[in-house]
C-alpha cells in the first residue's frame, strides 16, 4: 500500500493569511467546508436528474430531496456570512488592487433546468434552480481553483485573495441564498 503525500488545498491558503490559527480563519474554513459539501450535494442531485437517473424513485421523494438539498445549502450559506465578513476585515490589504480569482461561470454551468425538472416530476421554478445551481457550481469550481493554485505554489496575493472572497460574498451569500431559501420553502 502506498501513502499519498498530503496536498495543500484552499483551506491552507486561507489559514496562511489568517490572523490566528484558532480564530476567524478556522471558523471560515469550517463553514466553507460545510458550504462546499452542501453545494456539491445540491449540484450532484440535479446533475443526476439531468442524466436521467430518477433517484429518489418517486416524484414526491425527488421534490423532498430538492427541498432538503436547498435547505442544507441555504443553511450553510447563512452560517458563512459572519465568519467571511470578519475574515475580510482581518485580511483587508492596504491597496485594494487585487484581481479576483473567483471566476465567471463557464458554458458547463449554464443548463436549462425546466425539462429536467419536468421529467423528474419536480415542481420548482427553473429560473431559481438555474440561478442557485450556477452560483453553487461556480463556488465549487472557485474553491477547486484555489486548491490547485495552492498545489502549484501559485497562491493569490493578499489583495487578490481579498477581492475573490469579496466577490464570493456578493455573489453567493447575497445571490444564491435567496433562491435556495425559496426552493426550500
Secondary structure by P-SEA (a helix, b strand, c coil): cccccccccaaaaaaaaccccccaaaaaaaaaaaaaaaaaaaaaaaaaaaacccccccaaaaaaaaaaaaaaaaaaaaaaaaaaaaaaaaacccccccccccccccccccccaaaaaaaacccccaaaaaaaaaaaaaaaaaaaaaaaaaaacccccaaaaaaaaaaaaacccccaaaaaaaaac
